[in-house]
Amino acid sequence: MKAKLRRLEREREQLFLVFKTLVHQKSFSDNLDAKGQFYALVMLLPVNQRNELTSIYRSLKIEAIKLRMANESLFAYLSGIKSTLKDFFDLAFPERGGKMYTKDGMHFSNDMQSIFLNRRF
């Protein structure tokens, strides 16, 4: 699965490099941000493909925003649970010194940050 995802990501990056080269040959403006470059690139396509691609892009951006909001909500929820458990265990078992352990007896890491593979479309 990871290899397939890496392969698809490389294909996507190569495709954008090819399009970027094509667009630069047609006096594409370097002063645009990534979003502006995307729309400038799409303007070179036929109308039906342009409409379809911009629609897909917008829906993908909306889903990414929804996912980010859900992730932040989940993180806040899990942080609250973790804080409640920590407070409980600190009161119930003061001798453990504020550490949490897994069911296998290993020290539990306090880092609950999300991982982002690539933030660019």
N, CA and C of each residue as an Amber inpcrd file, in Angstrom:
protein
   363
   0.8180000  -1.1900000   0.0000000   0.0000000   0.0000000   0.0000000
   0.8670000   1.2620000   0.0000000   1.9010000   1.2640000   0.8640000
   2.7760000   2.4280000   0.9380000   3.5180000   2.6380000  -0.3770000
   3.9650000   1.5470000  -0.9870000   4.7000000   1.6510000  -2.2500000
   3.7850000   2.2000000  -3.3470000   2.5440000   1.7390000  -3.3550000
   1.5880000   2.2300000  -4.3530000   1.3080000   3.7130000  -4.1470000
   1.1570000   4.1340000  -2.8920000   0.9220000   5.5440000  -2.5820000
   2.1270000   6.3980000  -2.9910000   3.3320000   5.9180000  -2.7070000
   4.5390000   6.6470000  -3.1260000   4.6260000   6.7550000  -4.6470000
   4.2850000   5.6770000  -5.3380000   4.3270000   5.6880000  -6.7960000
   3.3280000   6.6930000  -7.3590000   2.1130000   6.6890000  -6.8150000
   1.0980000   7.6430000  -7.2720000   1.5140000   9.0820000  -6.9800000
   2.1270000   9.3030000  -5.8370000   2.5830000  10.6530000  -5.4880000
   3.6880000  11.1150000  -6.4410000   4.6020000  10.2120000  -6.7900000
   5.6590000  10.5590000  -7.7610000   5.0600000  10.8720000  -9.1270000
   4.0750000  10.0770000  -9.5390000   3.4050000  10.3290000 -10.8210000
   2.7300000  11.6940000 -10.8190000   2.0720000  12.0350000  -9.7220000
   1.4050000  13.3310000  -9.6070000   2.4150000  14.4680000  -9.7060000
   3.5210000  14.3450000  -8.9830000   4.5420000  15.3930000  -9.0180000
   5.1580000  15.5140000 -10.4150000   5.4050000  14.3870000 -11.0760000
   5.9580000  14.4220000 -12.4310000   4.9770000  15.0560000 -13.4010000
   3.7070000  14.7470000 -13.2480000   2.6860000  15.3180000 -14.1180000
   2.6470000  16.8330000 -13.9840000   2.7180000  17.3310000 -12.7440000
   2.7210000  18.7730000 -12.5460000   3.9990000  19.4130000 -13.0850000
   5.1250000  18.7030000 -13.0040000   6.3560000  19.2420000 -13.5940000
   6.2260000  19.3710000 -15.1050000   5.6280000  18.3590000 -15.7320000
   5.4180000  18.4070000 -17.1820000   4.4930000  19.5580000 -17.5370000
   3.3980000  19.6990000 -16.8050000   2.4730000  20.8000000 -17.0750000
   3.1320000  22.1530000 -16.8380000   3.9340000  22.2390000 -15.7940000
   4.6010000  23.5000000 -15.4870000   5.5680000  23.8760000 -16.6120000
   6.2820000  22.8970000 -17.1360000   7.1920000  23.1470000 -18.2540000
   6.4130000  23.6020000 -19.4730000   5.3130000  22.9350000 -19.7410000
   4.4620000  23.3130000 -20.8660000   3.9490000  24.7380000 -20.7080000
   3.5110000  25.0580000 -19.5140000   2.9550000  26.3750000 -19.2610000
   4.0340000  27.4530000 -19.3780000   5.2410000  27.1650000 -18.8980000
   6.3330000  28.1470000 -19.0150000   6.6630000  28.4370000 -20.4710000
   6.4850000  27.4460000 -21.3320000   6.7280000  27.6590000 -22.7550000
   5.6810000  28.5860000 -23.3520000   4.5400000  28.7190000 -22.6990000
   3.4700000  29.5820000 -23.1960000   3.4170000  30.8840000 -22.3990000
   4.5770000  31.3450000 -21.9370000   4.7440000  32.6030000 -21.1920000
   3.8500000  32.6670000 -19.9630000   3.9280000  31.6350000 -19.1720000
   3.1880000  31.5150000 -17.9180000   3.8200000  32.4310000 -16.8760000
   3.0130000  33.1120000 -16.0930000   3.5070000  34.0670000 -15.1050000
   4.0430000  33.3490000 -13.8680000   5.2870000  33.6730000 -13.4740000
   5.8870000  33.1180000 -12.2590000   5.4360000  33.8520000 -11.0120000
   4.7160000  34.9400000 -11.1680000   4.3070000  35.7460000 -10.0220000
   3.0690000  35.1980000  -9.3310000   2.4850000  34.1320000  -9.8290000
   1.2690000  33.5740000  -9.2510000   1.6020000  32.6140000  -8.1140000
   0.7160000  32.5200000  -7.1340000   0.8780000  31.5090000  -6.0900000
   0.4380000  30.1590000  -6.6550000   0.5070000  29.1100000  -5.8240000
   0.1810000  27.7590000  -6.3060000  -1.2460000  27.6740000  -6.8410000
  -2.1850000  28.3100000  -6.1480000  -3.5790000  28.2890000  -6.5910000
  -3.7240000  29.0130000  -7.9280000  -3.0570000  30.1570000  -8.0640000
  -3.1000000  30.9070000  -9.3210000  -2.4600000  30.1360000 -10.4590000
  -1.3670000  29.4470000 -10.1590000  -0.7080000  28.6350000 -11.1820000
  -1.6180000  27.5090000 -11.6390000  -2.3340000  26.8920000 -10.6780000
  -3.2600000  25.8230000 -11.0460000  -4.3170000  26.3360000 -12.0100000
  -4.9410000  27.4730000 -11.6680000  -6.0040000  27.9920000 -12.5220000
  -5.4510000  28.4970000 -13.8600000  -4.2370000  29.0270000 -13.8710000
  -3.6260000  29.4380000 -15.1390000  -3.3520000  28.2140000 -16.0100000
  -2.9390000  27.1320000 -15.3900000  -2.6870000  25.8870000 -16.1120000
  -3.9870000  25.3290000 -16.6840000  -5.0410000  25.3520000 -15.8900000
  -6.3290000  24.8070000 -16.3070000  -6.9080000  25.6070000 -17.4780000
  -6.5960000  26.8880000 -17.5350000  -7.1090000  27.7290000 -18.6160000
  -6.6180000  27.2820000 -19.9930000  -5.5450000  26.4900000 -20.0200000
  -5.0260000  25.9840000 -21.2900000  -5.8170000  24.7860000 -21.8070000
  -6.6230000  24.1920000 -20.9580000  -7.3810000  22.9930000 -21.3330000
  -8.6840000  23.3770000 -22.0300000  -9.2790000  22.4350000 -22.7650000
 -10.5960000  22.6730000 -23.3540000 -11.6360000  22.9210000 -22.2600000
 -12.7110000  23.6030000 -22.5990000 -13.7050000  24.0600000 -21.6260000
 -14.2670000  22.9150000 -20.7850000 -14.6510000  21.8000000 -21.4160000
 -15.2580000  20.7020000 -20.6470000 -14.2640000  20.1060000 -19.6530000
 -12.9990000  19.9420000 -20.0530000 -11.9840000  19.4340000 -19.1340000
 -11.6840000  20.4650000 -18.0470000 -11.6670000  21.7310000 -18.4160000
 -11.4100000  22.8050000 -17.4650000 -12.4800000  22.8010000 -16.3680000
 -13.7360000  22.7290000 -16.7700000 -14.8240000  22.7260000 -15.7860000
 -14.7590000  21.5010000 -14.8750000 -14.4870000  20.3600000 -15.4610000
 -14.4090000  19.1300000 -14.6800000 -13.2390000  19.1820000 -13.6940000
 -12.0900000  19.6250000 -14.1470000 -10.9060000  19.6690000 -13.2930000
 -11.0500000  20.6970000 -12.1710000 -11.5880000  21.8620000 -12.4710000
 -11.7730000  22.8670000 -11.4120000 -12.8130000  22.3990000 -10.3970000
 -13.8330000  21.6940000 -10.8540000 -14.8360000  21.1530000  -9.9420000
 -14.2090000  20.1200000  -9.0130000 -13.3950000  19.2520000  -9.5680000
 -12.7090000  18.2390000  -8.7580000 -11.7730000  18.9180000  -7.7590000
 -11.0520000  19.9270000  -8.2190000 -10.1100000  20.6460000  -7.3570000
 -10.8400000  21.3090000  -6.1820000 -11.9410000  21.9830000  -6.4770000
 -12.6960000  22.6520000  -5.4110000 -13.2640000  21.6400000  -4.4120000
 -13.8170000  20.5370000  -4.9160000 -14.3780000  19.5410000  -3.9970000
 -13.2750000  18.8910000  -3.1610000 -12.1010000  18.7140000  -3.7480000
 -10.9690000  18.1640000  -3.0020000 -10.5240000  19.1260000  -1.9110000
 -10.4900000  20.4240000  -2.2190000 -10.1260000  21.4250000  -1.2140000
 -11.1470000  21.4430000  -0.0740000 -12.4290000  21.3650000  -0.4110000
 -13.4840000  21.3560000   0.6060000 -13.3390000  20.1280000   1.5000000
 -13.0930000  18.9720000   0.9060000 -12.9220000  17.7480000   1.6930000
 -11.6800000  17.8390000   2.5690000 -10.6160000  18.4550000   2.0710000
  -9.4010000  18.6300000   2.8730000  -9.6770000  19.5290000   4.0700000
 -10.4600000  20.5770000   3.8830000 -10.8170000  21.4670000   4.9880000
 -11.6790000  20.7280000   6.0090000 -12.6450000  19.9450000   5.5160000
 -13.4930000  19.1600000   6.4280000 -12.6470000  18.1690000   7.2260000
 -11.7000000  17.5330000   6.5580000 -10.8350000  16.5650000   7.2190000
  -9.9670000  17.2510000   8.2660000  -9.4520000  18.4280000   7.9480000
  -8.6390000  19.1700000   8.9180000  -9.4720000  19.5330000  10.1480000
 -10.7170000  19.9780000   9.9280000 -11.5940000  20.3220000  11.0540000
 -11.9100000  19.0900000  11.9080000 -12.1750000  17.9670000  11.2590000
 -12.4510000  16.7300000  11.9930000 -11.2210000  16.2920000  12.7800000
 -10.0500000  16.4400000  12.1650000  -8.8040000  16.0740000  12.8280000
  -8.5740000  16.9470000  14.0610000  -8.8140000  18.2480000  13.9370000
  -8.6420000  19.1500000  15.0700000  -9.6470000  18.8340000  16.1780000
 -10.8800000  18.5080000  15.8070000 -11.8890000  18.1390000  16.8020000
 -11.5030000  16.8500000  17.5240000 -11.0460000  15.8840000  16.7530000
 -10.6220000  14.6150000  17.3420000  -9.4320000  14.8290000  18.2710000
  -8.4870000  15.6640000  17.8380000  -7.3180000  15.9450000  18.6660000
  -7.7340000  16.6110000  19.9710000  -8.6600000  17.5640000  19.9200000
  -9.1460000  18.2290000  21.1310000  -9.8540000  17.2220000  22.0410000
 -10.6620000  16.3460000  21.4560000 -11.3710000  15.3190000  22.2230000
 -10.3830000  14.3820000  22.9110000  -9.3930000  13.8890000  22.1470000
  -8.3970000  12.9740000  22.7130000  -7.5370000  13.6610000  23.7640000
  -7.2160000  14.9250000  23.5550000  -6.4480000  15.6750000  24.5540000
  -7.2280000  15.8030000  25.8490000  -8.5360000  16.0420000  25.7490000
  -9.3800000  16.1060000  26.9350000  -9.4290000  14.7880000  27.6840000
  -9.5660000  13.7010000  26.9430000  -9.5840000  12.3720000  27.5660000
  -8.2420000  12.0910000  28.2270000  -7.1710000  12.4070000  27.5200000
  -5.8290000  12.1640000  28.0610000  -5.6130000  12.9710000  29.3380000
  -6.0450000  14.2130000  29.3470000  -5.9020000  15.0650000  30.5200000
  -6.7180000  14.5250000  31.6940000  -7.9370000  14.0760000  31.4080000
  -8.7880000  13.5110000  32.4530000  -8.1560000  12.2520000  33.0400000
  -7.6470000  11.3680000  32.1780000  -6.9950000  10.1450000  32.6530000
  -5.7510000  10.4630000  33.4650000  -4.9770000  11.4190000  32.9990000
  -3.7570000  11.8030000  33.7120000  -4.1040000  12.3270000  35.0950000
  -5.0960000  13.2050000  35.1650000  -5.5130000  13.7420000  36.4610000
  -6.0140000  12.6300000  37.3880000  -6.7980000  11.7110000  36.8390000
  -7.3100000  10.5940000  37.6320000  -6.1640000   9.7490000  38.1790000
  -5.2350000   9.3590000  37.2840000  -4.1370000   8.4970000  37.7160000
  -3.1850000   9.2210000  38.6670000  -3.0250000  10.5230000  38.4980000
  -2.1820000  11.2860000  39.4260000  -2.7860000  11.2760000  40.8300000
  -4.1230000  11.3600000  40.9160000  -4.7880000  11.3300000  42.2210000
  -4.8660000   9.9170000  42.7910000  -5.1810000   8.9520000  41.9320000
  -5.3710000   7.5750000  42.3990000  -4.0420000   6.8700000  42.6930000
  -3.0210000   7.1660000  41.8940000  -1.7280000   6.4850000  42.0350000
  -0.5960000   7.5100000  42.0160000  -0.4240000   8.2540000  43.0810000
   0.5990000   9.3080000  43.0790000   2.0260000   8.7630000  42.9670000
   2.2350000   7.4960000  43.3030000   3.5820000   6.9190000  43.2690000
   4.1040000   6.6640000  41.8490000   3.2320000   6.6760000  40.8520000
   3.6940000   6.3780000  39.4860000   4.3530000   7.5740000  38.8240000
   4.2780000   8.7460000  39.3990000   5.0440000   9.9140000  38.9290000
   4.5570000  10.5290000  37.6350000   3.2850000  10.4050000  37.3060000
   2.7490000  11.0620000  36.1150000   3.0400000  10.3540000  34.8080000
   3.5800000   9.1370000  34.8520000   3.8750000   8.4070000  33.6190000
   2.7120000   7.4970000  33.2590000   2.5330000   7.2970000  31.9560000
   1.5090000   6.3580000  31.4800000   2.2110000   5.2170000  30.7540000
   1.6440000   4.0240000  30.8690000   2.2470000   2.8480000  30.2660000
   1.2260000   2.1320000  29.3890000   1.7360000   1.4360000  28.3620000
   0.8670000   0.6400000  27.5020000   0.5170000  -0.6600000  28.2260000
  -0.3440000  -1.4690000  27.5930000  -0.7230000  -2.7360000  28.2280000
   0.4480000  -3.7150000  28.2880000   1.4930000  -3.4500000  27.4690000
   2.6840000  -4.2960000  27.4870000   3.7260000  -3.8170000  28.4950000
   3.4390000  -2.7200000  29.2090000   4.3580000  -2.2070000  30.2060000
   5.3740000  -1.2160000  29.6730000   5.2370000  -0.8190000  28.4200000
   6.1580000   0.1560000  27.8290000   5.6740000   1.5620000  28.1480000
   6.6300000   2.5020000  28.2930000   6.2650000   3.8990000  28.5730000
   5.4980000   4.4550000  27.3820000   4.3770000   5.1340000  27.6520000
   3.5210000   5.6940000  26.6110000   3.9890000   7.0970000  26.2630000
   4.2290000   7.3510000  24.9890000   4.6530000   8.6720000  24.5320000
   3.5050000   9.6630000  24.6670000   3.8330000  10.8820000  25.0530000
   2.8090000  11.9120000  25.2220000   2.5230000  12.6740000  23.9440000
   3.2300000  12.3850000  22.8830000   3.0620000  13.1220000  21.6250000
   1.9120000  12.5210000  20.8300000   0.8720000  13.3290000  20.5670000
  -0.3010000  12.8600000  19.8150000  -0.5150000  13.7570000  18.6000000
   0.5290000  14.1270000  17.9140000   0.4160000  15.0180000  16.7610000
   0.0570000  14.2250000  15.5080000  -0.5910000  14.9020000  14.5610000
  -0.9530000  14.2730000  13.3050000   0.2510000  14.2880000  12.3610000
   0.1990000  13.4150000  11.3730000   1.2400000  13.3400000  10.3630000
   0.6460000  13.7790000   9.0400000   1.3270000  14.7130000   8.3430000
   0.9030000  15.1380000   7.0280000   1.9210000  14.6430000   6.0140000
   1.4590000  13.9580000   4.9800000   2.3730000  13.4490000   3.9710000
   2.7750000  14.5490000   2.9970000   1.8060000  15.2870000   2.5290000
   2.0740000  16.3360000   1.5560000   0.9220000  17.3130000   1.6160000
   1.2150000  18.5770000   1.7840000   0.1570000  19.5690000   1.9200000
  -0.1830000  20.2320000   0.6040000   0.5510000  19.9410000  -0.4590000
   0.2760000  20.5670000  -1.7450000  -0.5830000  19.6580000  -2.5910000
  -1.4340000  20.2760000  -3.4050000  -2.2470000  19.5020000  -4.3640000
  -1.5370000  19.4710000  -5.6890000
